[in-house]
């Protein structure tokens, strides 16, 4: 057994297995293909896959698509060298298909960078569309039965201020004339491709519309507000809020996230999107103070912009009644514990 880099995840991995134990049998003696397996979502998918594989004696192998194995090996050698995880080098847009049959595919590769969306939105859009099409073509070739797309709440476009929690039945969409919505438009098209392939090739395509998350492996130096706040706190502060702190967000713990993703892959209804996230919303300003409360001494919180008399308040918060009612999912780890776990892991 490969020793993990950080034993603080053991409790989380046991928690994940407790809530997915009855789902894994269909993978026994099989193979699963994962794109995006070296990112935030991917590391959690691999951690939980390896744990279930070992504990249940599944004899399953995972093949993970990556552009740069060496970089991942430096970041997570315990995952990169595990005997049940193999790596396939290639770009998601045009990778050479691995040989053999794969019963399940998780397509989690995406370009979610705010910087890329601002500087080269066409590249972001192309990567999402071409990568999804290529991975679906591979699903047809390798005989996959189930295919999970990690989509995004961005497919709904800008959340109306009069809707506190956006439902999976909401028919709104990103503005196709605004290049700021390239990511959301790309994800909408990726979802549509999944529906088309499902109907033509009889693949069970599952769609997880993911919102915002927190936990170990979360990057602390990109556009995620909660990651930036934790980074600031680890440095001793101040915790810097770049705006006026008024937008609303919600955060699901990464351990719960992968329970949701595995459950949707195995049990979700085909061609039926499920929102993935927390319904417990708070303002960015309150989030900064919540993060600050998890450090001793408590760092200062600075809000850059003075609160103005804005007519509307920005929201990005899901309604998850479909996942709760149909799949028995819920939020097990609250925000404060999620932050504590993340801070501990990075400490």
Order of alpha helices (4+ residues) and beta strands (2+ residues): alpha-beta-alpha-beta-alpha-alpha-beta-beta-alpha-alpha-beta-alpha-beta-beta-alpha-beta-beta-beta-alpha-beta-beta-alpha-beta-beta-alpha-alpha
